[in-house]
């Protein structure tokens, strides 16, 4: 039989899957930043949903410009949790309150910075502290 495509895959499979995949990952990354931003208002529940999504979808983000955002978000979550635990334990020694405030400001900074870099499609160093 003659191949009307000349051996090429059908047009529906040429390039659009990668563009759609990247657009979907970008949208998901925006949603995850939003969930992290809401964690203060949901008692941390939206942060838990966000970290679960980060781990479930980071494989999908591999090889895209958004993979660094997933790593940035995961690091923000775990270092934030560690800071909140340390601050929570030290609340009884009064020094915990400034620690909790500093951790909250640091997390807010990282959420805003990551979200802005995502919006502006700027490269992000996921291992940076600030």
Backbone as ProteinMPNN parsed JSONL, in Angstrom:
{"seq_chain_A": "XXXXXXXXXXXXXXXXXXXXXXXXXXXXXXXXXXXXXXXXXXXXXXXXXXXXXXXXXXXXXXXXXXXXXXXXXXXXXXXXXXXXXXXXXXXXXXXXXXXXXXXXXXXXXXXXXXXXXXXXXXXXXXXXXX", "coords_chain_A": {"N_chain_A": [[0.827, -1.18, 0.0], [0.346, 2.287, -0.6], [1.864, 4.941, 1.159], [0.378, 7.765, 2.175], [1.481, 9.802, 3.661], [4.153, 9.743, 3.212], [5.906, 8.279, 4.845], [6.057, 9.744, 7.134], [4.946, 10.565, 10.463], [1.453, 10.956, 11.385], [-0.021, 14.245, 11.049], [-1.136, 15.148, 13.425], [0.578, 14.312, 15.38], [2.954, 15.677, 15.273], [4.995, 17.648, 16.918], [2.998, 19.035, 18.415], [2.336, 17.676, 20.716], [4.484, 17.992, 22.511], [4.391, 20.788, 22.864], [1.834, 21.079, 23.964], [2.189, 19.541, 26.264], [4.162, 21.019, 27.631], [2.743, 23.409, 28.043], [0.69, 22.485, 29.703], [2.188, 21.621, 31.923], [3.275, 24.07, 32.696], [0.941, 25.469, 33.433], [0.106, 23.82, 35.559], [2.259, 24.259, 37.29], [1.869, 26.947, 37.951], [-0.539, 26.632, 39.373], [0.347, 25.073, 41.515], [2.122, 26.859, 42.791], [0.173, 28.691, 43.613], [-1.254, 27.1, 45.433], [0.717, 26.747, 47.394], [0.935, 29.412, 48.207], [-1.481, 29.748, 49.456], [-1.259, 28.273, 51.761], [-1.029, 29.347, 54.335], [-3.582, 30.157, 54.92], [-5.097, 27.912, 54.928], [-4.419, 26.278, 56.941], [-2.212, 24.798, 56.321], [-3.008, 22.707, 54.723], [-3.329, 23.087, 51.926], [-0.677, 23.324, 51.244], [0.221, 20.74, 51.692], [-1.202, 19.401, 49.693], [0.015, 20.614, 47.513], [2.723, 19.742, 47.727], [2.402, 17.034, 47.338], [1.445, 17.019, 44.696], [3.733, 18.106, 43.506], [5.606, 16.002, 43.826], [4.279, 13.934, 42.47], [4.115, 14.89, 39.838], [6.623, 15.755, 39.041], [8.211, 14.137, 37.456], [6.926, 14.339, 35.004], [7.601, 16.915, 34.423], [10.264, 16.792, 33.951], [12.968, 17.556, 31.855], [11.836, 19.807, 30.85], [11.536, 23.42, 30.908], [10.41, 23.834, 33.367], [11.107, 22.064, 35.298], [13.028, 22.902, 37.142], [11.499, 24.61, 38.709], [9.838, 22.83, 40.044], [11.696, 21.503, 41.654], [12.561, 23.709, 43.15], [10.172, 24.357, 44.511], [9.773, 22.024, 46.032], [12.055, 22.038, 47.682], [11.566, 24.438, 49.029], [9.245, 23.762, 50.457], [10.128, 21.608, 52.204], [12.309, 22.735, 53.643], [10.915, 24.808, 54.787], [9.063, 23.414, 56.397], [10.864, 22.219, 58.195], [11.887, 24.552, 59.403], [9.521, 25.577, 60.554], [8.972, 23.556, 62.409], [11.218, 23.683, 64.107], [10.908, 26.347, 65.023], [8.387, 26.075, 66.221], [8.92, 24.298, 68.335], [10.645, 25.861, 69.812], [9.054, 27.915, 70.674], [8.261, 27.928, 73.294], [10.47, 28.887, 74.513], [10.432, 31.487, 73.872], [12.023, 32.474, 71.779], [11.142, 31.192, 69.585], [9.05, 32.506, 68.277], [10.152, 34.691, 66.695], [11.599, 33.063, 64.954], [9.597, 31.569, 63.663], [8.319, 33.673, 62.357], [10.392, 34.558, 60.678], [10.761, 32.281, 59.061], [8.277, 32.191, 57.79], [8.363, 34.592, 56.322], [10.57, 34.046, 54.688], [9.566, 31.845, 53.245], [7.402, 33.082, 51.935], [8.815, 34.903, 50.36], [10.219, 33.094, 48.659], [8.105, 31.827, 47.351], [6.908, 33.979, 45.991], [9.104, 34.873, 44.425], [9.688, 32.552, 42.875], [7.257, 32.249, 41.528], [7.103, 34.651, 40.085], [9.385, 34.357, 38.444], [8.525, 32.156, 36.984], [6.31, 33.269, 35.659], [7.599, 35.203, 34.113], [9.15, 33.611, 32.586], [11.854, 33.204, 33.253], [15.104, 31.81, 33.918], [15.648, 29.699, 36.753], [17.487, 29.116, 39.687], [17.371, 26.263, 41.34], [18.694, 25.403, 43.632], [19.396, 27.572, 45.1], [19.276, 29.629, 48.04], [17.965, 32.033, 48.261]], "CA_chain_A": [[0.0, 0.0, 0.0], [1.054, 3.558, -0.622], [1.777, 5.735, 2.387], [0.139, 9.139, 1.739], [2.29, 10.727, 4.468], [5.557, 9.635, 2.837], [6.68, 7.73, 5.951], [6.014, 10.644, 8.286], [3.798, 10.33, 11.342], [0.325, 11.843, 11.097], [0.189, 15.644, 11.45], [-1.564, 15.344, 14.808], [1.639, 13.902, 16.285], [4.207, 16.403, 15.012], [5.312, 18.843, 17.69], [1.951, 19.588, 19.262], [2.308, 17.0, 22.009], [5.452, 18.654, 23.382], [3.889, 22.127, 23.192], [0.713, 20.889, 24.893], [2.753, 19.043, 27.525], [4.789, 22.145, 28.324], [1.692, 24.338, 28.47], [0.021, 21.862, 30.849], [3.112, 21.666, 33.065], [3.351, 25.478, 33.115], [-0.302, 25.756, 34.154], [0.171, 23.097, 36.827], [3.24, 24.928, 38.138], [1.167, 28.12, 38.489], [-1.503, 26.153, 40.373], [1.084, 24.645, 42.708], [2.541, 28.083, 43.504], [-1.022, 29.202, 44.264], [-1.53, 26.26, 46.608], [1.686, 27.115, 48.429], [0.602, 30.745, 48.707], [-2.667, 29.633, 50.301], [-1.07, 27.37, 52.902], [-1.246, 30.047, 55.603], [-5.024, 30.336, 55.124], [-5.758, 26.601, 54.959], [-3.821, 25.473, 58.0], [-1.179, 23.948, 55.74], [-3.57, 21.639, 53.876], [-3.013, 23.329, 50.517], [0.744, 23.027, 51.101], [0.332, 19.282, 51.563], [-1.669, 19.062, 48.335], [1.034, 21.103, 46.588], [3.915, 18.887, 47.747], [2.008, 15.769, 46.707], [1.454, 17.279, 43.253], [5.131, 18.255, 43.097], [6.234, 14.691, 43.7], [3.603, 13.136, 41.441], [4.261, 15.448, 38.5], [7.967, 16.221, 38.688], [8.68, 13.322, 36.339], [6.367, 14.937, 33.789], [8.285, 18.187, 34.174], [11.664, 16.533, 33.588], [13.297, 17.914, 30.486], [11.165, 21.057, 30.485], [12.057, 24.543, 31.701], [9.684, 23.916, 34.629], [11.664, 21.097, 36.242], [13.682, 23.649, 38.225], [10.456, 25.138, 39.598], [9.398, 21.736, 40.901], [12.727, 21.312, 42.672], [12.483, 24.916, 43.994], [9.002, 24.221, 45.367], [9.999, 20.929, 46.975], [13.012, 22.524, 48.678], [10.879, 25.445, 49.845], [8.349, 23.063, 51.371], [10.807, 20.839, 53.248], [13.038, 23.641, 54.533], [9.893, 25.52, 55.542], [8.573, 22.499, 57.439], [11.92, 22.131, 59.215], [11.903, 25.819, 60.133], [8.32, 25.663, 61.384], [9.114, 22.619, 63.536], [12.194, 24.276, 65.04], [10.259, 27.503, 65.647], [7.31, 25.6, 67.089], [9.52, 23.731, 69.554], [11.28, 26.936, 70.576], [8.072, 28.923, 71.098], [8.256, 27.954, 74.76], [11.634, 29.656, 74.938], [10.15, 32.806, 73.318], [12.784, 32.699, 70.559], [10.442, 30.524, 68.502], [8.203, 33.438, 67.534], [10.894, 35.308, 65.594], [11.961, 32.019, 63.987], [8.394, 31.314, 62.867], [8.116, 34.838, 61.485], [11.443, 34.546, 59.655], [10.465, 31.182, 58.138], [7.13, 32.607, 56.982], [8.837, 35.608, 55.371], [11.425, 33.345, 53.722], [8.706, 31.069, 52.349], [6.682, 34.033, 51.092], [9.786, 35.388, 49.376], [10.491, 32.044, 47.664], [6.893, 31.62, 46.552], [6.774, 35.132, 45.092], [10.207, 34.854, 43.463], [9.484, 31.452, 41.943], [6.08, 32.529, 40.71], [7.487, 35.705, 39.14], [10.283, 33.768, 37.449], [7.689, 31.326, 36.116], [5.518, 34.174, 34.834], [8.481, 35.88, 33.171], [9.935, 32.535, 31.955], [13.273, 33.392, 33.536], [15.689, 30.612, 34.536], [15.62, 29.708, 38.214], [18.451, 28.2, 40.291], [16.598, 25.614, 42.395], [19.467, 25.136, 44.839], [19.663, 28.837, 45.796], [18.474, 29.874, 49.245], [17.165, 33.236, 48.039]], "C_chain_A": [[0.872, 1.245, 0.0], [0.818, 4.303, 0.684], [1.597, 7.192, 1.987], [0.993, 10.16, 2.497], [3.763, 10.67, 4.083], [6.429, 9.134, 3.971], [6.692, 8.603, 7.185], [4.847, 10.274, 9.192], [2.662, 11.275, 10.98], [0.564, 13.239, 11.678], [-0.179, 15.888, 12.907], [-0.448, 15.019, 15.794], [2.929, 14.694, 16.108], [4.273, 17.688, 15.821], [4.235, 19.325, 18.63], [1.913, 18.926, 20.629], [3.279, 17.678, 22.966], [4.98, 20.037, 23.797], [2.728, 22.025, 24.179], [1.217, 20.439, 26.262], [3.376, 20.189, 28.302], [3.769, 23.151, 28.827], [0.972, 23.781, 29.697], [0.9, 21.897, 32.098], [3.226, 23.092, 33.59], [2.108, 25.856, 33.926], [-0.304, 25.079, 35.513], [1.14, 23.776, 37.793], [2.647, 26.201, 38.738], [0.2, 27.701, 39.598], [-0.787, 25.756, 41.656], [1.607, 25.85, 43.486], [1.345, 28.69, 44.247], [-1.377, 28.415, 45.515], [-0.552, 26.561, 47.738], [1.358, 28.474, 49.033], [-0.595, 30.7, 49.656], [-2.432, 28.84, 51.592], [-1.273, 28.052, 54.248], [-2.734, 30.155, 55.93], [-5.78, 29.016, 55.24], [-5.19, 25.703, 56.046], [-2.777, 24.504, 57.468], [-1.685, 22.879, 54.794], [-3.226, 21.86, 52.411], [-1.523, 23.102, 50.251], [0.99, 21.536, 50.955], [-0.12, 18.817, 50.181], [-0.6, 19.453, 47.319], [2.247, 20.178, 46.564], [3.607, 17.525, 47.134], [2.017, 15.929, 45.187], [2.879, 17.43, 42.733], [5.787, 16.896, 42.877], [5.597, 13.84, 42.607], [3.928, 13.602, 40.03], [5.671, 15.879, 38.131], [8.585, 15.385, 37.574], [8.162, 13.849, 35.015], [7.091, 16.229, 33.416], [9.741, 17.993, 33.762], [11.884, 16.859, 32.113], [12.605, 19.171, 29.985], [11.792, 22.187, 31.301], [11.431, 24.623, 33.102], [10.196, 22.938, 35.676], [12.338, 21.797, 37.414], [12.665, 24.237, 39.198], [9.957, 24.047, 40.541], [10.415, 21.491, 42.01], [12.72, 22.491, 43.66], [11.328, 24.791, 44.993], [9.198, 23.136, 46.419], [10.968, 21.37, 48.067], [12.37, 23.559, 49.596], [9.992, 24.765, 50.883], [9.123, 22.42, 52.518], [11.631, 21.729, 54.18], [12.065, 24.469, 55.367], [9.335, 24.671, 56.678], [9.6, 22.391, 58.56], [11.971, 23.403, 60.059], [10.698, 25.981, 61.042], [8.411, 24.723, 62.595], [10.077, 23.194, 64.568], [11.577, 25.469, 65.763], [9.166, 27.095, 66.611], [7.831, 25.041, 68.402], [10.084, 24.841, 70.437], [10.328, 28.048, 70.996], [8.062, 29.036, 72.617], [9.447, 28.709, 75.319], [11.577, 31.077, 74.367], [10.868, 33.053, 71.986], [12.103, 32.049, 69.344], [9.593, 31.462, 67.659], [8.964, 34.154, 66.416], [11.318, 34.285, 64.529], [10.771, 31.717, 63.086], [8.123, 32.464, 61.899], [9.138, 34.843, 60.35], [11.191, 33.45, 58.618], [9.299, 31.564, 57.231], [7.532, 33.641, 55.936], [9.697, 34.961, 54.294], [10.579, 32.547, 52.73], [7.925, 31.99, 51.416], [7.595, 34.561, 49.989], [10.01, 34.348, 48.273], [9.272, 31.771, 46.789], [6.751, 32.75, 45.534], [7.863, 35.106, 44.024], [10.002, 33.753, 42.422], [8.336, 31.718, 40.994], [6.372, 33.614, 39.678], [8.418, 35.174, 38.054], [9.508, 32.876, 36.49], [6.914, 32.207, 35.152], [6.374, 34.814, 33.738], [9.334, 34.904, 32.363], [11.436, 32.779, 32.069], [13.822, 32.11, 34.146], [15.804, 30.79, 36.046], [16.666, 28.716, 38.71], [17.772, 27.527, 41.476], [17.369, 25.354, 43.683], [19.798, 26.413, 45.619], [18.766, 28.973, 47.031], [17.55, 31.062, 49.064], [17.028, 33.489, 46.568]], "O_chain_A": [[1.984, 1.251, 0.529], [-0.282, 4.294, 1.236], [2.545, 7.814, 1.508], [1.201, 11.271, 2.009], [4.553, 11.473, 4.58], [7.593, 9.526, 4.06], [7.29, 8.228, 8.194], [3.854, 9.722, 8.719], [2.893, 12.295, 10.332], [1.266, 13.39, 12.678], [0.413, 16.751, 13.555], [-0.531, 15.424, 16.954], [3.921, 14.38, 16.766], [3.674, 18.697, 15.448], [4.567, 20.0, 19.604], [1.498, 19.551, 21.605], [2.931, 17.916, 24.123], [5.145, 20.426, 24.953], [2.651, 22.805, 25.128], [0.73, 20.902, 27.293], [3.144, 20.321, 29.504], [3.917, 23.689, 29.925], [0.675, 24.527, 30.631], [0.416, 22.169, 33.197], [3.269, 23.302, 34.802], [2.214, 26.487, 34.978], [-0.675, 25.695, 36.513], [0.863, 23.857, 38.989], [2.894, 26.507, 39.904], [0.134, 28.348, 40.643], [-1.253, 26.061, 42.754], [1.543, 25.862, 44.715], [1.488, 29.151, 45.379], [-1.755, 28.992, 46.534], [-0.944, 26.623, 48.904], [1.489, 28.664, 50.242], [-0.703, 31.528, 50.56], [-3.33, 28.753, 52.429], [-1.656, 27.392, 55.214], [-3.102, 30.237, 57.102], [-6.955, 28.996, 55.604], [-5.455, 24.501, 56.065], [-2.49, 23.492, 58.108], [-0.893, 22.211, 54.13], [-2.866, 20.909, 51.717], [-1.149, 22.725, 49.141], [1.858, 21.113, 50.191], [0.505, 17.947, 49.574], [-0.339, 18.711, 46.372], [2.753, 19.859, 45.487], [4.465, 16.93, 46.481], [2.539, 15.072, 44.474], [3.202, 16.944, 41.649], [6.444, 16.673, 41.861], [6.291, 13.11, 41.899], [4.008, 12.782, 39.115], [5.896, 16.328, 37.007], [9.411, 15.895, 36.817], [8.873, 13.815, 34.01], [7.18, 16.587, 32.242], [10.379, 18.928, 33.277], [11.091, 16.486, 31.248], [12.769, 19.556, 28.827], [12.499, 21.933, 32.276], [11.888, 25.408, 33.933], [9.76, 22.981, 36.826], [12.233, 21.341, 38.552], [12.947, 24.349, 40.391], [9.685, 24.315, 41.711], [10.044, 21.293, 43.167], [12.858, 22.291, 44.866], [11.492, 25.084, 46.177], [8.823, 23.32, 47.577], [10.734, 21.108, 49.247], [12.606, 23.553, 50.804], [9.991, 25.149, 52.052], [8.808, 22.66, 53.684], [11.648, 21.498, 55.389], [12.352, 24.797, 56.518], [9.157, 25.16, 57.794], [9.249, 22.462, 59.738], [12.085, 23.339, 61.283], [10.825, 26.462, 62.168], [7.967, 25.078, 63.687], [9.785, 23.192, 65.764], [11.708, 25.591, 66.981], [9.021, 27.681, 67.684], [7.249, 25.283, 69.46], [10.008, 24.766, 71.663], [10.754, 29.024, 71.613], [7.875, 30.125, 73.16], [9.431, 29.126, 76.477], [12.582, 31.789, 74.384], [10.348, 33.786, 71.144], [12.463, 32.337, 68.203], [9.43, 31.242, 66.459], [8.469, 34.22, 65.291], [11.385, 34.61, 63.344], [10.927, 31.62, 61.868], [7.741, 32.238, 60.751], [8.792, 35.102, 59.197], [11.388, 33.672, 57.423], [9.332, 31.288, 56.032], [7.087, 33.572, 54.79], [9.568, 35.291, 53.115], [10.838, 32.566, 51.527], [7.802, 31.7, 50.226], [7.195, 34.653, 48.828], [9.993, 34.684, 47.089], [9.418, 31.508, 45.595], [6.503, 32.501, 44.354], [7.575, 35.297, 42.843], [10.128, 34.0, 41.223], [8.431, 31.445, 39.798], [5.94, 33.513, 38.53], [8.258, 35.505, 36.879], [9.811, 32.846, 35.297], [6.864, 31.923, 33.955], [5.941, 34.95, 32.593], [10.151, 35.326, 31.545], [12.187, 32.586, 31.113], [13.089, 31.39, 34.822], [16.028, 31.894, 36.542], [16.733, 27.592, 38.212], [17.609, 28.156, 42.522], [16.759, 25.108, 44.724], [20.414, 26.344, 46.682], [17.637, 28.484, 47.048], [16.467, 31.099, 49.647], [16.388, 34.461, 46.166]]}, "name": "protein", "num_of_chains": 1, "seq": "XXXXXXXXXXXXXXXXXXXXXXXXXXXXXXXXXXXXXXXXXXXXXXXXXXXXXXXXXXXXXXXXXXXXXXXXXXXXXXXXXXXXXXXXXXXXXXXXXXXXXXXXXXXXXXXXXXXXXXXXXXXXXXXXXX"}
